[in-house]
């Protein structure tokens, strides 16, 4: 019985990955990943799904697949963190609807990755997997440091009672991190939501994890004063569209994004 399950598990993994992607596409959890995150996701999950058929490939290919599966493990951990463990328990209570159980796919994939790397006959597989799991750490540390610096700028203005859209536009840098932070809540999705209304359609894990580390504290909402994010975004990044040409979900809530007028 167990042997039969092991033979069919690779096909079950493919089905689960497809089901999770489809559910996210129509229902929404993570929205659309930004380009770099999308490429990393495809490479990491692709290596995980292809692993059972790489047994007789050259060692270099298998080491590469182990490295990417290490990255996939980090992706799984991020998904669990983003969804929140309490949510996973809640989905068990809603299991009769079936699709909420797809929230457990990152858990199942993550456990399989640990099992595979732990039992791999490849010499140093654990080290290669660990390298894959931590490959984004330097980038995340850089992003978080910049995130804190921008929060510090806003906090300083707030203490001076000068936290306004105009003043922020004068002092914030026109950088990758600043673009992500200013675009929060209308371009970039930062935390899981289950209820009504559209969600920002883009997802950058570097932003999402930094937001989590700051206990979901908005770095531009740190004191008295009102900041119009759309106006600030236009001032700092005039060449970039306010509304990305995509939806977060293809249900009614997601489609209401098309009706949103940034000018209002």
N, C-alpha and C positions, 0 to 999 in steps of 0.2 A: 504493500500500500504506500509506504513512504517512498519507495523507489519510483513508483508511478507518479507521485506528487512532484518529486524532484525533476522528473523528465518533463513534466508539463509546466513547472514553475516559470521557465523563461517565457513561455507564451502567455502565461497569466500576467507576468510583469509588463509585457508589451500592451496587453489589454488594459491593465490598470493605468499605465501611463497615458494611453489614448483617452481613457474615460476621464481621468483627472484633467487633462488638457481641455477636453470638450466641455466638462462641467465648468471650468474656469472661464472658458470662452463665452458661454451662454449665461451663467449665473453670477460670476465674479467673486474672486477672492483676492488674487494678486494683480489683476489688471494686466496690461501689456508690458513686458520687460523692456527696458531701454536696450539699445543695440548691443552694448558689450555684455549685458546680463543675459540677453537672448542667445548670443553666440556661446557663452559659457554654459548655459543651461542645455543647449542642444548637444554640445560636445560631451559634457559630463554624463547626462542621462543616456546619450547614445552609446557611450562606452559601457555603462552599466547594463544596458539592454543587450548589447552585442557580446558581452563577456563569455557566455556559454559556447559561442561559436568561434572563439579565438584560441581554443586549446592547442591547436597545431600550428599556430602562426609563429613567426620569429619572436625571439625573446624581447627584442626591442619594441615590437608592437604590443606585447603583453605588459611590459613595464609601462608603456605609455597609457595603456588602458587602466592599469592600477593607479597611476598618477591622476588620471581624470576621474576615476571612481573616488579617490580621496577628495577631489573637488566636489563630486556629487554628494559625498557625505556632509560636507559643509553646507551645501544647498539644502539638504534634508533638514539639518539642524536649524538653519535659518527659517525654513518653512514652519517647523514646529514652534519656534520662538515667535514668529509673526502671528500664527494662528492662536497661540497661547494654549498651554496644557489644559487649562480649564475648559477651553472650547472643545478639545478632543473628547473629554469626558461627556460634555453636552451632546456631541454628535452620536455617542452611543445610545443616548436616550431617544434620539431621533432616527435611530437606525432603520426603523420600519420604512422610512422614505428612501432608503438605500444610498442615494447620492451623498448625504452627509458623511457616510462612512469613508468616502474618498479622501477625507481629511487625514486619514490614517496612512495613506500611501507613502508620504515621506518617512514615517516611522518604519514601515515594512521594508522600504528600500534601504534605509539607513542601517537597519539590523542585518540585512543581507550583505551589505558592503563590508561591515565589520567581520562577518562570518567568512566571506570570501577571502579578504586580505589576511585574516588570521590563519586560514588553512592553505593559503597559496604556497605552492612548492618553489616559487621564485625566491631567490636569495635576496634578502633585504626588502621584501615586499612591504613590510610595515613602515619602513623608513620612506619609501617612495610614496606610499599612500599618505603618510603624514605630511610630506612635502606638498602633495596635491591639496590636502585639507587646509594648509596654512598659506597657500600661494597668494591669496588675496589679503593676508593680514597686513603687510606693509602699506598697501593702498588704503585699507580701512583705517589704519592708524593715521595716515596723512589726512584723509577726509575728515576724521573726527577732530583732529587738531585744528583744521581750517573751520570746521563747524563751530567749535568753541570760540575761535577768534571772532567770528561774525556775531555770535551771541554776545561776546564781550563788547563789541562795538555798539550793539543795540542797548545793552545794559547801561553803558556809559551815557548814552543819549537819554535814556529813561531817568537816570539819576539827576541829569541836568534839566529834566522836564522838557526835553527837546526831541522826543521820539516821534517823529513825523515822517510821512512818506518822502517829502522833499529833502529833509536832512539825511535820511538814509541813502537816498539817491546820490547825495554828494560824497558820501564816505565809503559806501560798500564797494568792494572790488568787483570787476566784471570777470569773474572766474567760474570754473566748472562748479565748485561747491556753492558759490553764491547763487548761481543760476538755479541749482536744485533747491536751495533753501527758500529763495524768493518765490519759486514756482510751487511750493507746497500748497496743498489744499485745492488747487485748481488745475495744475498740470501733473503733479506727482503725488501718488498715493503713499500714505505713511503708516496706516494701521488698519487692521481688519474691521469691517463694518458689515452688519447683517441686516440693517433695516432700510427704510425707504430713501429715495433720492439717488442721484447719480454720484459716482465716485470719480476722482481725478483718474485719467486713463493710463498714466505711465507709472512704472515702478522701477525705482533704482534701489537695490539692496543696500548700497553704501549709505544712502540717506535714511532708509528704513531702520538700519541697525544703529546708526548714530542717534536717531530720534528715540529709539528704545533705550539706549544708554543714558540719555538725558531724561529718562522717565516720562517720555512723551511731552516734554516741555517745548513749546514753540519758541525757537530762538529769537523771533522778532516780536513776540508778545511777552515782554519781560517787565512791563511796568505801565504806568499811565501813558496814554497816547494812543492814537489810532493809526494803523498802517494799512493803506489800501494796496494789497499785494499786486493786483493787476496793473495799477498805475505805476507801481515801483518796478515791476517787470518790464513794462513798456519803456520806462526811462533808462534802465540799465541794459536791456537786451532788445533794442528796437527792431533788429533784423530777424528775431525769432517769433514764430506765431504764438499767440496767447492760447489758442485751442489746437492741440495736436489733431491730426487728421485720422483719428481712430476712436473707438469706443472702449469703455471699460467692460461692458457686458452687453449682450444682445437681447436682454429682456427689456421690459418697459422702463425700469429704473435707469438702465444704462443709456437707452436712447434719449432720455430727457436731456442728456448732455448736449445734444444737437440744438436744443431750444435755448440753451443758456446764452445770454448776450453779455459779453464781457464789458460792454459800454455802460451797462446799468449799475 
